[in-house]
Amino acid sequence: MDLGISGLNALVLGGSQGLGFACAKALSEEGVRVAINGRDPERGAEAARALGGSAVFIAGDVSDPASRERIVRDARAALGPISILVTNAGGPPPGPLDTHEHETWLKALETNMLSAIHLTRLVLPDMLEAGFGRVVNVTSFTVREPYPNMGLATGVRAGLTGAMSALAREVADKGITVNNLLPGLMDTGALRRVYAAQARQQGITEDEAKTRMAASVPMRRLGLAEDFGPACAFLCSRHAGYITAQNLTVDGGLVRSLL
């Protein structure tokens, strides 16, 4: 199915690895010109080469406001106006809520909530001028159903969900959609930190913790990046033009909520 977005320009934050790279790959395969961002120039350059075509890498730390502004400037300079924005950043550390210091909360808010809001504000003028735009925020299934030792991540991402829900309705008549993509237990570096923490707390091996996690998913496996990227590309497509302010969960049936 032709998604109708070939030739458009996308900025994918945290796009040099993991779920962000999966999104960038799926978009690139649809003919979208992609700028990926990350903090590691060597890894980023390798990821851009793997994407091929006109893909470019832009180094920068999304937790820093000045860096965010430069990332958008560089993306525009390399590609032109931005029609698609995928926000994504490494999650805050796992652990019981009372173990996180105030500074840890502030860093998580800046990295996982305020950065996405700021970057969206920066690219909105391009979308408004074109009368078309797609914003997809990679959050977490814990926004729908809290998970042990993930209170910090749940808190800041729930805040982002609320802000983006309001924005979605403010720009709904402008040809711009704003949605969130909620990964479940995906076999990425971020999840490895979670089951490593569980292993330490429960006195088991990391392999045992990983196996228990997989067994908790109705599909009896952890998710893969390949399960995630196509969902992102669809939300960015013209076929998804009447879908906005939604939370699409990619989790193998893990979340038990009805809605």
C-alpha positions in Angstrom: 0.0 0.0 0.0 1.3 3.4 -1.0 1.3 5.6 2.1 1.3 8.8 0.0 4.3 10.4 1.8 7.1 9.8 -0.7 9.2 12.9 -1.1 8.3 14.5 2.2 10.9 15.3 4.9 11.1 13.7 8.3 13.1 14.4 11.5 13.4 11.3 13.7 14.8 12.0 17.1 16.8 9.2 18.7 16.8 7.7 15.3 20.2 6.1 15.2 19.2 2.9 17.0 16.4 0.9 18.5 12.8 1.9 17.9 13.7 5.3 16.5 15.8 3.7 13.8 12.9 1.3 13.1 10.7 4.3 12.5 13.3 6.0 10.3 13.8 2.8 8.3 10.1 2.4 7.7 9.7 6.0 6.6 12.8 5.8 4.3 11.4 2.7 2.7 8.3 4.8 1.8 10.4 7.3 0.0 10.6 9.9 2.8 13.8 11.9 3.1 14.9 11.3 6.7 17.2 13.2 9.1 18.0 11.1 12.2 19.3 12.4 15.4 21.4 10.9 18.2 24.3 11.7 20.5 26.9 9.4 19.1 28.3 10.7 15.7 29.9 7.4 14.8 26.8 5.3 15.4 24.7 8.0 13.7 26.8 8.1 10.6 26.6 4.3 10.4 22.8 4.4 10.8 22.4 7.0 8.0 24.5 4.9 5.7 22.3 1.9 6.5 19.2 3.9 5.6 20.8 5.0 2.3 19.3 7.4 -0.1 19.2 11.0 1.2 19.3 10.1 4.9 21.4 12.3 7.0 22.6 12.2 10.6 22.4 15.3 12.9 24.3 14.9 16.2 22.7 16.6 19.2 21.3 16.0 22.7 17.5 16.6 22.9 17.7 17.3 26.6 19.4 20.6 25.8 17.2 23.4 24.5 19.9 25.1 22.5 20.8 21.7 20.9 17.2 21.1 20.0 17.1 24.4 18.1 20.3 23.6 16.2 19.0 20.1 15.3 15.9 21.6 13.6 18.0 24.2 11.8 20.4 21.6 10.5 17.5 19.3 9.5 15.9 22.1 7.5 19.2 23.0 5.9 19.8 19.4 4.8 16.3 18.5 3.7 14.0 21.5 3.6 10.7 22.1 5.5 9.9 19.3 8.0 6.5 17.6 7.3 7.0 14.6 9.7 8.4 14.7 13.3 9.0 11.6 15.4 10.0 12.4 18.9 11.9 9.7 20.8 14.4 9.8 23.7 16.0 7.2 25.9 13.8 6.5 29.0 14.7 7.7 32.5 16.2 5.1 34.9 13.9 2.4 36.3 13.4 1.9 40.0 11.0 2.5 42.9 9.6 6.0 42.9 11.1 7.0 46.2 14.6 6.2 45.0 14.7 9.0 42.4 16.1 12.4 43.5 14.6 15.7 42.5 17.3 16.3 40.0 16.5 13.0 38.3 12.9 14.1 37.9 14.0 17.4 36.4 16.2 15.6 33.9 13.5 13.2 32.9 11.0 16.0 32.4 13.5 17.9 30.2 14.5 14.8 28.2 11.2 12.9 27.9 8.5 15.6 28.0 9.7 19.1 27.4 12.0 18.2 24.6 9.2 16.7 22.5 7.0 19.7 23.2 9.8 22.2 22.2 10.7 20.3 19.1 7.1 20.1 18.0 6.7 23.9 18.5 9.9 24.4 16.3 8.6 22.4 13.3 4.9 23.5 13.5 5.5 26.5 11.3 6.6 24.2 8.4 3.5 22.1 8.8 1.1 25.0 9.1 2.5 26.6 6.0 2.2 23.3 4.0 -1.3 22.5 5.4 0.1 19.0 6.2 2.0 17.6 9.2 2.5 14.4 11.2 3.8 14.3 14.8 4.3 10.9 16.4 5.6 10.7 19.9 7.2 7.4 21.1 6.1 7.1 24.7 5.4 3.8 26.6 2.7 1.3 27.3 3.0 2.3 30.9 1.0 5.4 30.1 -2.0 3.0 29.8 -1.0 0.5 32.5 1.6 1.2 35.2 4.5 -1.3 35.4 6.7 -2.1 38.3 9.7 0.2 38.8 8.6 2.5 35.9 6.9 5.3 37.9 9.3 8.0 36.8 8.9 7.1 33.1 5.2 6.8 33.5 4.9 10.2 35.2 6.7 12.2 32.6 5.3 10.4 29.6 1.8 10.8 30.9 2.4 14.5 31.1 3.6 14.5 27.5 0.5 12.6 26.5 -1.8 15.2 28.0 0.0 18.1 26.4 0.0 16.4 23.0 -3.7 15.6 23.3 -4.4 19.3 23.7 -2.2 20.2 20.8 -3.8 17.6 18.5 -7.1 19.3 18.9 -5.7 22.8 18.4 -4.2 21.9 15.0 -6.7 19.2 13.9 -8.3 21.5 11.3 -4.9 22.5 9.8 -4.1 19.1 8.2 -1.8 18.2 11.1 -2.2 15.0 13.2 -0.6 14.4 16.6 -0.5 10.8 17.9 1.5 8.7 20.3 3.0 5.3 19.7 3.3 3.2 22.8 5.9 0.3 22.7 5.3 -2.6 25.0 8.1 -4.9 26.2 10.4 -4.4 23.2 13.7 -6.2 23.2 15.9 -3.0 23.1 18.7 -1.6 25.2 16.1 0.4 27.3 14.3 -2.8 28.3 17.5 -4.6 29.0 18.2 -2.0 31.8 14.7 -2.7 33.2 15.1 -6.5 33.4 18.7 -6.1 34.7 17.3 -4.0 37.6 14.6 -6.7 38.2 17.3 -9.4 38.2 19.2 -7.6 40.9 16.1 -6.9 43.0 14.8 -10.5 42.7 18.2 -12.3 43.0 17.9 -14.0 39.6 19.9 -13.9 36.4 19.2 -11.4 33.6 18.2 -14.3 31.3 15.6 -15.5 33.8 14.2 -12.0 34.2 14.0 -11.6 30.4 12.2 -15.0 30.1 9.7 -14.0 32.8 9.0 -10.8 30.9 8.4 -12.6 27.7 6.1 -15.0 29.4 4.0 -12.1 30.7 3.1 -11.1 27.1 0.1 -12.9 25.5 2.2 -13.5 22.4 4.9 -15.1 24.6 7.7 -13.0 23.2 9.2 -9.6 23.5 8.6 -7.1 20.7 11.1 -6.4 18.0 12.0 -3.2 16.2 10.4 -4.7 13.1 7.1 -4.8 14.9 7.2 -1.1 15.6 8.5 0.8 12.5 5.6 0.1 10.2 3.1 1.3 12.8 5.0 4.6 12.9 5.0 4.9 9.1 1.3 4.3 9.0 0.5 7.1 11.5 2.7 9.4 9.4 0.8 8.4 6.2 -2.0 10.2 4.4 -4.2 7.2 5.1 -4.1 8.2 8.8 -5.3 11.7 8.1 -8.5 11.2 10.3 -6.6 9.7 13.2 -5.4 12.2 15.8 -4.9 12.5 19.6 -4.7 8.7 19.8 -2.4 6.3 21.6 -1.5 3.2 19.5 -0.1 0.5 21.7 2.3 -2.0 20.1 2.6 -4.5 22.8 1.6 -8.1 21.8 -1.6 -7.8 23.9 0.3 -6.9 27.2 -1.9 -4.0 28.3 -5.2 -5.2 29.8 -7.2 -1.9 29.5 -10.3 -1.9 27.5 -9.6 1.5 25.9 
